Structure formats: structure tokens, C-alpha cells
Amino acid sequence: MNNEFFEALADLGTENSVDAEIMIEKVKSAMQKAAQRIYPDCKENIRVDIDPANRIFSVVLLQEVVDEEPINATQIHIDVARTIDPDTYVGAILEYPLDISKFGRASAQSAKQSIKGDLRDINRDRLLEKFQGKENDILTATVTQVEPGRGSATLVYDKTELYLLRQEQIPGEVLREGMTIKVYVTAIANKSKKPVIKVSRVHRDLVKRLFELEVPEIYDGTVEVKAISREAGSRSKIAVVSHDPNVDAIGSCIGPKRSRISAIVRELGGEKIDIIPYSEDPAEFIAHALSPAKVLKVTILDEEERTCVAIVPNDQLSLAIGNRGQNAKLAAKLTGFKIDIKSDQDAAVMEEEAPVEEIAEEAAVEEAAE
């Protein structure tokens, strides 16, 4: 039986990645609790011995030898004690081995649940310790399984399994077993019970972290990422500014022979990335954000409501708006402004019509006054 116990103990420790010493202490604690339920008056007199090296596993009840009627199981009468050990004496302590097989189903189940609970706590603490400093950061993980129907992927990072849900994967990206990918840790949920590490490939800050990894000037703070907007799998816009007049923010992000930007694009499966120069002047920033379209003029209509009109050449209107409005949407997200994009022809027509409208309004006011 002892051999089976130690094999089961080793398997349990391996499955839960728990050191043998910790496992032994947890089992000792659980067995003591189980024995105490059967001998409630003997709490301090129960000892559990577990020695993997010598394959010793025993639970003993320590009994004091007395020459009067025992008050409970912690005592044994001298006459009875001498049938066990003829050389014993009053005041000696005898070790009475308990038969664990007779603890009963309830006690065994209770011990099992106690060990499971301890292992859950150990695994929770270890998981939190491993990932606590990685929230809102980037990890490199290996794809180990992809569910055919749902498309969710199982990843492994430092011997820990993570789950990348389908909606957190880049649209159009095909993950395969053995692939190494980078994911962004969006949150650690359910910290008090069973922590869940939530990861994403579509979060906009994945792009920011990738730039920090590839661009030393961003990592050391010389170049700052001011804003990011993203439609995962299609296009991202990132606004940057240099805090050193001798350092070109956009050039730093692109890198020699486009090496830095190319590495990021590859990691994102070919996603296009527009690097935009940030400006404190909203009109200038909005004009840059609408690239690759050329912007003739930006008029801020309302600072508080954050609305504006951008005028572009007639042949640049579709480029400024983008396919299905994508370029305009990304520019709006990047700048925080609602952008009304008009061609220069439309703007000219509006300016010509404006005086007529103003005259009509004045005439209506005068007529009402009469």
C-alpha cells in the first residue's frame, strides 16, 4: 500500500508542478485533519509520518501511560500498555498506529478535498506571481492546439496554458500548432479564486508593445507613442513624437532599410501601419492623421464637441475616406475628433451658397420684426 501511496503522491506533485516537500506537508495536514475527526479529543496527540526515501507512511496516536482510568484516547492504562511493550512505565508515551483504511469514506473524501484545495491555492498563488507584472504587457507563446470548430487556440507560456479566443485573434490569421506568436495580456480575471489570464492579438496596445520591442528610441523614452488606432488584420495608425531634436521619430520607427517596421508588420500578418507625426495643434494633427491623403485645410468647428472639417483635393477624397470609410475612422479614433471630409470642389460650392443663405436669414428676421 505504501508503494501505491508514494507513486500517487509523486504523480500528484508532477501534475501540479509542486515540489515533493510541499506535497508532503499538504498531505500531512490533510491526514491530521481526517484523524482528528475520528479522535476529536486528541488533536495535539496525532502525528503523521511521511518519508519518501524509506517509503514510510504512518499515522500514530500518542498515548500517555497512566495507572488510573484513561480520560480519553490520549491515555492508556499501564496494564494494557504492558501487553504492547512489557518494559513501559507510567508517564511513558506509546505510539499507537492508526489504520488509515478504517478512517471511513467521509474522512478520506475530506482529506482528498483538503489536498485539492491546498493545490488550488498553490497553483493560484504561483500563477499570480508569474503573471502579476505582465498585465498590459506582451508575451511570446507557442501554439499547442487549435480547436477545429470554435477556432480557439491553446498557447503555452513558461509551462502555463493560455487560451486565445477566436474573437481575440487577428481576422484572417491562420494559427497552427508549433507557431510562436506574441500576445498582449489584457487582464488577469478572477484573482481571488481561479485566475484567468486574458490575452489578445487584436488589442491596439499590442502594436505599441511591438514598437517598444523593435524601436530602442521608444523603449528609452526618446520617442513617445502618443496615440494608436487599429483595425486588426487590416490597418493601424500610430502617432509618435520625438523629445530629442536630433532624433527623427518616424525614421526611428521605420528603421534602417525598413527593418523595424517590417518586423512588426510580419508579426501582425501583413497588417498595414501608418506612422503619423504627432502635433499639439489639432488641425495639423488631423491633417497628418488622414494620410496617405493630402489635406488642404482643416477647420476646427467646436473644440469641446471635438468636431472639424477637413478639405482635400477632389482626386484625394476617396483616399482620405478609405475603403469602407476605414481611413477616416482610424483618423477619427487617433485624434479623438469627428472629421467631416469634403473635397475642395464641394467646399467651394458651399462657400458660394453661404452668402445667399445668410441674406435669406437676414430677410426672414427683418420680416418677422415688421
C-alpha positions as CSV (number, residue, x, y, z in Angstrom):
1,M,0.0,0.0,0.0
2,N,2.9,2.4,0.8
3,N,4.3,1.9,-2.6
4,E,1.0,2.8,-4.2
5,F,0.7,5.9,-1.9
6,F,4.1,7.2,-2.8
7,E,3.5,6.7,-6.6
8,A,0.2,8.5,-6.3
9,L,2.0,11.3,-4.3
10,A,4.7,11.7,-7.0
11,D,2.1,11.8,-9.8
12,L,0.1,14.4,-8.0
13,G,3.1,16.6,-7.5
14,T,4.2,16.2,-11.1
15,E,0.7,17.0,-12.5
16,N,0.5,20.2,-10.4
17,S,4.2,21.1,-10.7
18,V,4.6,21.1,-6.9
19,D,7.8,20.3,-5.0
20,A,7.7,17.0,-3.1
21,E,8.3,18.7,0.2
22,I,5.3,20.9,-0.2
23,M,3.2,18.0,-1.3
24,I,4.2,16.0,1.8
25,E,3.3,18.9,4.1
26,K,-0.1,19.3,2.4
27,V,-0.8,15.5,2.7
28,K,0.3,15.5,6.4
29,S,-2.0,18.4,7.2
30,A,-5.0,16.7,5.4
31,M,-4.4,13.3,7.2
32,Q,-4.1,15.0,10.6
33,K,-7.5,16.7,10.0
34,A,-9.0,13.4,9.0
35,A,-7.7,11.6,12.1
36,Q,-8.8,14.5,14.3
37,R,-12.4,14.0,13.1
38,I,-12.3,10.4,14.4
39,Y,-10.4,11.4,17.6
40,P,-11.6,14.9,18.3
41,D,-10.1,15.0,21.8
42,C,-6.6,14.0,20.5
43,K,-5.8,17.0,18.3
44,E,-2.3,17.5,19.7
45,N,-1.5,13.8,20.0
46,I,-1.8,12.7,16.4
47,R,1.3,12.5,14.3
48,V,1.7,11.8,10.6
49,D,5.0,10.5,9.3
50,I,5.8,10.6,5.6
51,D,9.3,9.6,4.5
52,P,9.5,9.0,0.7
53,A,13.2,7.8,0.9
54,N,12.3,4.9,3.2
55,R,8.8,4.5,1.9
56,I,7.3,5.2,5.4
57,F,3.8,6.4,5.7
58,S,2.0,6.2,9.0
59,V,-0.4,7.9,11.3
60,V,0.1,7.4,15.0
61,L,-1.8,8.3,18.1
62,L,0.5,9.3,21.0
63,Q,-0.8,7.9,24.3
64,E,0.4,8.6,27.8
65,V,0.7,5.6,30.1
66,V,-1.3,6.1,33.3
67,D,-2.1,3.9,36.3
68,E,-5.7,5.1,36.6
69,E,-8.8,5.1,34.3
70,P,-7.9,6.9,31.0
71,I,-9.9,10.1,30.5
72,N,-9.8,9.7,26.7
73,A,-7.8,8.1,23.8
74,T,-4.7,10.2,24.7
75,Q,-4.1,7.9,27.7
76,I,-3.6,4.2,28.1
77,H,-3.7,2.1,31.3
78,I,-0.4,0.6,32.4
79,D,-1.8,-2.9,32.3
80,V,-2.9,-2.6,28.7
81,A,0.3,-0.7,27.8
82,R,2.4,-3.6,29.1
83,T,0.7,-6.0,26.7
84,I,2.2,-3.9,23.9
85,D,5.5,-3.1,25.5
86,P,6.5,-5.1,28.6
87,D,9.2,-2.5,29.5
88,T,6.8,0.5,29.6
89,Y,6.2,2.6,32.7
90,V,3.8,5.2,34.0
91,G,4.4,8.5,32.2
92,A,5.9,7.0,29.1
93,I,4.4,7.8,25.7
94,L,3.3,4.9,23.5
95,E,2.8,5.3,19.7
96,Y,-0.4,3.6,18.7
97,P,-0.6,3.2,14.9
98,L,-3.9,4.1,13.3
99,D,-5.3,2.1,10.4
100,I,-6.0,4.7,7.8
101,S,-8.1,2.3,5.8
102,K,-10.6,2.4,8.7
103,F,-10.9,6.2,8.6
104,G,-14.0,5.9,6.7
105,R,-15.2,7.2,3.3
106,A,-16.2,10.6,4.6
107,S,-12.8,11.2,6.2
108,A,-10.9,10.0,3.1
109,Q,-13.1,12.3,0.9
110,S,-12.5,15.2,3.3
111,A,-8.7,14.6,3.2
112,K,-8.8,14.5,-0.6
113,Q,-10.8,17.7,-0.8
114,S,-8.4,19.4,1.6
115,I,-5.4,18.4,-0.5
116,K,-7.1,19.6,-3.7
117,G,-7.9,22.9,-2.0
118,D,-4.3,23.3,-1.0
119,L,-3.1,22.6,-4.5
120,R,-5.6,25.1,-5.9
121,D,-4.2,27.7,-3.6
122,I,-0.6,26.9,-4.5
123,N,-1.4,27.0,-8.2
124,R,-3.3,30.2,-7.9
125,D,-0.5,31.9,-6.0
126,R,2.1,30.7,-8.4
127,L,0.1,31.8,-11.4
128,L,-0.5,35.3,-9.9
129,E,3.2,35.6,-9.1
130,K,4.2,34.6,-12.6
131,F,1.8,37.0,-14.4
132,Q,1.3,39.8,-11.9
133,G,3.9,42.0,-13.5
134,K,2.9,41.0,-17.1
135,E,-0.6,42.6,-17.1
136,N,-0.8,45.1,-20.0
137,D,2.4,43.6,-21.4
138,I,3.4,41.3,-24.3
139,L,4.3,37.6,-24.1
140,T,5.8,35.2,-26.6
141,A,3.9,31.9,-26.6
142,T,3.7,28.7,-28.6
143,V,0.5,27.4,-30.2
144,T,-0.1,23.8,-29.0
145,Q,-3.7,23.3,-30.2
146,V,-6.3,24.9,-32.3
147,E,-10.0,23.8,-31.9
148,P,-11.3,22.9,-35.4
149,G,-14.9,24.2,-34.8
150,R,-14.6,27.2,-32.5
151,G,-11.2,28.2,-33.6
152,S,-9.9,29.0,-30.1
153,A,-6.2,28.3,-29.6
154,T,-4.3,26.9,-26.7
155,L,-1.0,28.5,-26.1
156,V,1.9,27.6,-23.7
157,Y,4.0,30.3,-22.0
158,D,6.5,29.2,-19.4
159,K,4.7,25.8,-18.8
160,T,1.4,27.6,-18.3
161,E,-1.5,27.1,-20.7
162,L,-3.3,30.2,-22.0
163,Y,-6.4,30.4,-24.2
164,L,-6.6,32.8,-27.2
165,L,-10.3,33.1,-28.1
166,R,-11.3,33.3,-31.7
167,Q,-12.5,36.9,-31.3
168,E,-9.1,37.9,-29.9
169,Q,-7.3,36.5,-33.0
170,I,-6.4,38.7,-35.9
171,P,-9.1,38.3,-38.6
172,G,-7.8,36.1,-41.5
173,E,-4.9,34.8,-39.5
174,V,-4.4,31.0,-39.5
175,L,-2.8,29.6,-36.4
176,R,-1.1,26.3,-36.5
177,E,0.4,24.0,-33.8
178,G,4.1,24.8,-33.2
179,M,3.8,28.5,-34.2
180,T,5.4,31.1,-32.0
181,I,3.3,34.3,-31.6
182,K,3.2,37.4,-29.5
183,V,0.0,38.1,-27.4
184,Y,-1.0,41.1,-25.3
185,V,-2.1,40.4,-21.7
186,T,-5.3,42.5,-21.4
187,A,-6.2,41.4,-17.8
188,I,-5.9,38.9,-15.0
189,A,-9.5,38.0,-14.1
190,N,-10.9,36.1,-11.0
191,K,-7.7,36.7,-9.0
192,S,-9.2,35.5,-5.7
193,K,-10.3,32.1,-6.9
194,K,-9.1,30.6,-10.2
195,P,-7.2,33.3,-12.1
196,V,-7.8,33.6,-15.8
197,I,-5.1,35.2,-18.0
198,K,-6.8,37.0,-20.8
199,V,-4.7,37.5,-23.9
200,S,-5.3,39.2,-27.3
201,R,-3.9,39.7,-30.7
202,V,-6.4,42.4,-31.7
203,H,-5.8,44.9,-28.9
204,R,-4.3,48.2,-30.1
205,D,-1.7,48.2,-27.3
206,L,-0.2,45.0,-28.9
207,V,1.1,47.3,-31.6
208,K,2.5,49.8,-29.1
209,R,4.4,47.0,-27.3
210,L,5.7,45.7,-30.5
211,F,7.1,49.1,-31.4
212,E,8.7,49.2,-27.9
213,L,10.4,45.9,-28.6
214,E,11.7,46.9,-32.0
215,V,12.5,50.6,-31.6
216,P,15.1,51.4,-28.8
217,E,14.2,55.1,-29.0
218,I,10.6,54.3,-27.9
219,Y,11.8,51.9,-25.2
220,D,14.1,54.5,-23.7
221,G,11.6,57.4,-24.0
222,T,13.3,59.4,-26.6
223,V,10.4,58.8,-29.0
224,E,6.9,58.7,-27.4
225,V,3.8,56.9,-28.8
226,K,1.0,59.5,-28.3
227,A,-1.9,57.6,-29.8
228,I,-2.9,54.4,-31.6
229,S,-5.9,53.4,-33.6
230,R,-6.3,50.0,-35.1
231,E,-8.5,47.7,-37.2
232,A,-6.7,44.4,-36.5
233,G,-5.6,42.5,-39.6
234,S,-6.1,45.5,-41.9
235,R,-4.6,48.8,-40.8
236,S,-3.2,50.6,-37.8
237,K,-2.2,54.3,-37.3
238,I,0.4,55.2,-34.7
239,A,1.2,58.8,-33.7
240,V,4.7,59.5,-32.5
241,V,6.7,62.4,-31.3
242,S,10.5,62.9,-30.6
243,H,11.7,64.5,-27.4
244,D,15.1,65.0,-29.0
245,P,15.5,67.4,-31.9
246,N,18.3,65.2,-33.3
247,V,16.1,62.1,-33.4
248,D,13.6,61.6,-36.2
249,A,10.6,59.9,-34.7
250,I,9.3,58.4,-37.9
251,G,12.7,57.4,-39.2
252,S,13.4,55.6,-35.9
253,C,10.1,53.6,-36.2
254,I,10.8,52.6,-39.8
255,G,14.4,51.7,-39.1
256,P,17.4,51.1,-41.5
257,K,16.0,49.6,-44.7
258,R,12.6,49.5,-43.1
259,S,13.8,46.7,-40.9
260,R,11.9,47.7,-37.7
261,I,8.5,48.4,-39.3
262,S,8.9,45.2,-41.5
263,A,9.4,43.0,-38.4
264,I,6.2,44.4,-36.8
265,V,4.2,44.0,-40.0
266,R,5.4,40.4,-40.2
267,E,4.3,39.7,-36.6
268,L,0.9,41.1,-37.4
269,G,0.4,39.0,-40.5
270,G,0.9,41.8,-43.1
271,E,-1.2,44.5,-41.3
272,K,-0.5,47.9,-42.8
273,I,0.9,50.5,-40.4
274,D,0.8,54.3,-40.9
275,I,3.3,56.2,-38.8
276,I,1.9,59.7,-38.1
277,P,3.9,62.7,-36.7
278,Y,2.0,63.9,-33.6
279,S,1.3,67.6,-33.2
280,E,-0.1,69.7,-30.3
281,D,-2.0,71.7,-33.0
282,P,-5.3,69.7,-33.5
283,A,-5.7,70.9,-37.1
284,E,-2.2,69.9,-38.0
285,F,-2.5,66.5,-36.2
286,I,-5.8,65.8,-38.0
287,A,-4.2,66.6,-41.4
288,H,-1.4,64.2,-40.7
289,A,-3.8,61.5,-39.4
290,L,-5.7,61.4,-42.8
291,S,-2.5,60.3,-44.6
292,P,-1.8,59.0,-47.1
293,A,-4.3,61.5,-48.4
294,K,-3.1,65.1,-48.9
295,V,-5.1,67.6,-46.8
296,L,-5.5,71.2,-48.0
297,K,-7.1,72.6,-44.8
298,V,-8.6,71.6,-41.5
299,T,-11.1,73.8,-39.7
300,I,-11.9,73.1,-36.1
301,L,-15.7,73.7,-35.7
302,D,-16.1,73.1,-32.0
303,E,-13.2,72.4,-29.5
304,E,-15.5,71.0,-26.8
305,E,-17.5,68.8,-29.1
306,R,-14.3,68.0,-31.0
307,T,-15.7,68.4,-34.5
308,C,-13.9,69.6,-37.6
309,V,-14.0,69.8,-41.4
310,A,-11.1,68.6,-43.5
311,I,-10.8,69.8,-47.1
312,V,-8.9,67.5,-49.5
313,P,-8.3,67.8,-53.3
314,N,-11.1,66.3,-55.3
315,D,-9.0,63.4,-56.6
316,Q,-8.0,62.6,-53.0
317,L,-11.5,62.3,-51.5
318,S,-11.8,58.5,-51.8
319,L,-8.3,58.1,-50.5
320,A,-9.0,60.2,-47.5
321,I,-12.2,58.3,-46.7
322,G,-10.6,55.0,-47.5
323,N,-12.2,51.6,-48.3
324,R,-15.5,51.4,-46.4
325,G,-14.5,54.6,-44.6
326,Q,-11.6,52.9,-42.8
327,N,-9.0,55.7,-43.2
328,A,-11.5,58.3,-41.9
329,K,-12.5,56.1,-39.0
330,L,-8.9,55.4,-37.9
331,A,-8.0,59.1,-38.2
332,A,-11.0,59.9,-36.0
333,K,-10.0,57.3,-33.4
334,L,-6.4,58.5,-33.5
335,T,-7.2,62.2,-33.0
336,G,-10.5,62.0,-31.0
337,F,-12.2,64.3,-33.4
338,K,-15.3,63.8,-35.6
339,I,-14.0,64.5,-39.0
340,D,-16.2,65.7,-41.8
341,I,-14.2,65.2,-45.0
342,K,-15.0,67.3,-48.1
343,S,-13.4,67.8,-51.5
344,D,-12.2,71.3,-52.4
345,Q,-15.0,71.4,-55.1
346,D,-17.7,70.7,-52.6
347,A,-16.2,73.2,-50.2
348,A,-16.1,75.9,-52.9
349,V,-19.8,75.3,-53.7
350,M,-20.7,75.6,-50.0
351,E,-18.8,78.9,-49.7
352,E,-20.7,80.3,-52.8
353,E,-24.1,79.2,-51.3
354,A,-23.3,80.6,-47.9
355,P,-23.9,84.3,-48.7
356,V,-27.3,83.5,-50.3
357,E,-28.3,81.6,-47.2
358,E,-27.2,84.5,-44.9
359,I,-29.2,87.1,-47.0
360,A,-32.3,84.8,-46.8
361,E,-31.9,84.5,-43.0
362,E,-31.5,88.3,-42.6
363,A,-34.6,88.9,-44.7
364,A,-36.6,86.5,-42.6
365,V,-35.5,88.2,-39.4
366,E,-36.5,91.7,-40.8
367,E,-39.9,90.4,-42.0
368,A,-40.6,88.9,-38.6
369,A,-39.7,92.2,-36.9
370,E,-42.1,94.2,-39.1
